[in-house]
Amino acid sequence: MSYHPFSDEDGEEYGSFEVFQASDYPESALDEGWYWWACFPGCLPDGDPQGPYDSKEEAINNAQS
């Protein structure tokens, strides 16, 4: 798991997202792969997981697009 900032076109940060593998949350019954969701460190996620993606980089790129 890792956290990354959401940034606008000017580079201003306005939130945070977590990137994780389905195996990090085995109780969730997610398909294998990488996911992201809006989430601040130490807080519950703000929405459903987005994915699966084949790699961590793909999940990060999708979250930042």
N, C-alpha and C positions, 0 to 999 in steps of 0.2 A: 504494500500500500504506500502511496505517496500523495502528497497534496501539492496543488499548483494553483496559481492565481488566475482568475478570469481577468483579461485586460481588454480595454477598448482600442480603437484605431490609434489613439495618441499614446498608448502605453500605460494609461491610468488603470490601476487595479481596482476592481469593484466587487470581488467575491473570491470564493475558493471552491475547488473541486478535488475530489479524491479519485484516484485511479487504482483499480484493484483487479485481481484475478478472481474468478468464480470460486476457486478453491479456498480463498480467504474467508468466505462465508458459506460453508457447506450446508448450513441449515436453510439457505435461501432457495435451493434447487434450481439455480441458474445454470444455463448451458455453459459448457467449458469456454473459456476465452477471457478477454480483458474487458472491463467495464469502467464507466465513470459516473459519478453523480455529484450534484452540487452539495457541498458539505464543508463546514469549517472544522478544523482539528478539535477533537473532543466533543463534538456536537452530533446529534442525529442528522442523517441526510435530509435534504430538502427536495424530495422528489424520488422518482423511480430510477433504478440503474439504467444506463444507456449502453447498449451493446448487444451481443458480444462483438469484439474486434479481435483480429488475429494477433495483434501485438500491443504493447503498452504505448508505443509511439502513435499507432493508429487511434487509440482511445484518446490520447492527449490532443492530437490534431483535430479530432471531431469535436471535442469539448471546446476548443479554442476557435472553432469556425462559426 
